[in-house]
Amino acid sequence: MKNLVCFASRTIYETMEQITLNGKGVVFVVDDHEKFLATITDGDIRRAILSKISLGAKIESLVKKNSKEFQLLLSRFPAEIAKKLQRPSASANIGTPVEELLNMVSERINIIPLLKDHKVVDYFQHKALFYAPIASPCLRGNELKYVVECLETNWISSQGRFIPIFEKMISDYCGLKFGVAVSNGTVALHLALMTLNIAEGDEVIVPDLTFGATINAVLQARATPVIVDVEPDSWCIDPLLIEKAITKKTKAIIPVHIYGQMANMKKISEIAKKNNLFIIEDCAESIGAAFENKMSGGFSDIACYSFFANKVITTGEGGMCLTNSKELDERMKVLRDHGMSKTKRYWHDHVGMNYRLTNIQAAIGVAQVEQIDSFAMRRNQIRSLYEEKLSHNPLFTPQMKIKDRKSITWLVTFLMDKRIDIDKMISLACEINIDLRPFFYPLSEMEPFKKFKFETCPVTNDLSSRGLCFPTSMVFSDEEYCRIIRSLDEISHKCIKFL
Ligand SMILES: Cc1ncc(COP(=O)(O)O)c(C=O)c1O
C-alpha cells in the first residue's frame, strides 16, 4: 500500500519512479491530509511526457483539470482521448460489494482505491489482471548493470570475469572450497557422476520423491538407479532404506534436499563412509539450508545446484558443482570443457561435454548472490505468513520443522488433508489466477523409471497424492499474500471429497 499512495506535491519524475517500484502501473494521488484526489496511471505520465510537460512539474498538475499543464495535455490529443482524460477517477468506500467494484473497473484503470474517511486504506484489483505465479525471479539488484558490462566489453560467452567470481561466491556461501559453474542443475549432476567415474554396471541410490532430473542424470551416465522411499517427516531419502538397498555394485547415494528440507546427512554420511560410497547431494532446491550448522552441500564429494528461474537464486538457466577436492575440481573443469587439455588446445585427454555457463549468466548470478540473504529472509517470511494464516484450518499441514535442521523456503509447501481433491483445488485456484502445483510424482510410478524401484514406496505415494506447492514469488506484498491465502482457505472447503 505504501508504494501505491503518492503525495500531490511529488514531481512527475518521482511519481514515475514510484510506479516502476510498485509494479502496479498506477499511484493513488493524495493531498497533504492524505485525502484521495485521483488515480494516475503510467499511461497518464507517458501522455504528459509526449505533451512536453516538464518532469519536474508536480503530479498535482495532472490531477487539477484547470492547471496549465492539464490544458496542454488536452490540447495535444484528439477529442476522444481528451474526453477520457477528463473523467474523474473511480474510488469506492471500503466494504463496497465486489459486483459494484467490478462495474467501476475500466479499460484505463483496473485498480480501484478503497477509502475510509476519504483516505486510501486498501485497493481492489480486477482478478483477470492479477496473477500469482508459483515463483518468479527477482532481478532488482545489480543484474542489469553487470549484464550491460558483459555486452559492452564483449565477454558474452563462457570466458569473462564474472564466472570465477560467481564460482567463488557460491562456494564461499556454501562453505566448500571449489566451484564449477555449469549450464544447468541436470548437467551438474551428470558432470558429478562422470567425474567420479560412475558408469555402466554401477548402482546409484536415489529417492523416490524428487524431480526427474536426479534419475535422468544417473541414466545418462549409463549407471543403474535404485529408487528408495523417503521419510514421512523430512520427505527426504530414508537412511534405513539406503542401507537395505546397498549391494556390491553400489557406488553412490544422491540425497535430494527436497523443497528446501535437509535429508538426514549425519546418518547418510555414516552409511557412505562404512560402505565406501560417494555422496552427491542434489541441492537444487536447498541452497542456504543446513544440517547441524553445516550448509547443504557440505557433506558431499560433489554437491550440485540449480539456478533455474524458479530457484532461490537464478541465472535463467544455470547450475554449479561444488567440492572440497582440488583433484575433483580440476577434473570437472576439464570434463565441462569437452575433456580438452588445459595446456594443449584442441588436445582431448578425456571424453567430455560442453557444460559451460556464460559470463552473462554468471553476471546475473553474482548480482543474485549479493541479495541471497534478503531473498532467504523474505521467502521465510512468506512461509510464516501462510503458516500463521492457515493455522486455524486443519485441512492444511505445513512442512515439518526438524530439530538441528535449518530449511530454506524454496516453495511454500503443505500437505493437504486426505479428503481434499487436489486436482479440484488446483483448478479452482487457477480460475482466480493463483498458480498451485502438485508435488513431484513418485519416480517409481512412471514408465521410464518404474523398473528401478527397490521396494514399494508407500510414503512417497502418500506425500505425492496430498502435497501442494503455493505461490512463493517475492514480488507480492504481505497484503497481497493475505488475499491469496484467504482465497486458498476458502477454496479448500469446496474441495472436500465424500470418502
Ligand atoms: C531436485 C532437483 N534436481 C535437479 C534439478 C535440475 O535442475 P535444472 O532445472 O537446472 O536442470 C531440479 C530442478 O528443477 C530439481 O528440483
The ligand as a MOL file (V3000), in Angstrom:
LIG
                    3D

  0  0  0     0  0            999 V3000
M  V30 BEGIN CTAB
M  V30 COUNTS 16 16 0 0 0
M  V30 BEGIN ATOM
M  V30 1 C 15.6990 -31.7760 -7.1340 0
M  V30 2 C 16.1410 -31.2160 -8.4550 0
M  V30 3 N 17.2210 -31.7300 -9.0410 0
M  V30 4 C 17.6840 -31.2540 -10.2030 0
M  V30 5 C 17.0600 -30.2290 -10.8700 0
M  V30 6 C 17.5500 -29.8190 -12.2180 0
M  V30 7 O 17.9270 -28.5080 -12.3300 0
M  V30 8 P 17.8250 -27.7410 -13.7460 0
M  V30 9 O 16.3990 -27.4540 -13.9850 0
M  V30 10 O 18.6470 -26.5080 -13.5220 0
M  V30 11 O 18.4080 -28.6250 -14.7770 0
M  V30 12 C 15.9360 -29.6390 -10.2900 0
M  V30 13 C 15.2940 -28.5200 -10.9530 0
M  V30 14 O 14.2010 -28.1890 -11.0170 0
M  V30 15 C 15.4430 -30.1470 -9.0610 0
M  V30 16 O 14.3560 -29.6430 -8.4810 0
M  V30 END ATOM
M  V30 BEGIN BOND
M  V30 1 1 1 2
M  V30 2 1 2 3
M  V30 3 2 2 15
M  V30 4 2 3 4
M  V30 5 1 4 5
M  V30 6 1 5 6
M  V30 7 2 5 12
M  V30 8 1 6 7
M  V30 9 1 7 8
M  V30 10 2 8 9
M  V30 11 1 8 10
M  V30 12 1 8 11
M  V30 13 1 12 13
M  V30 14 1 12 15
M  V30 15 2 13 14
M  V30 16 1 15 16
M  V30 END BOND
M  V30 END CTAB
M  END
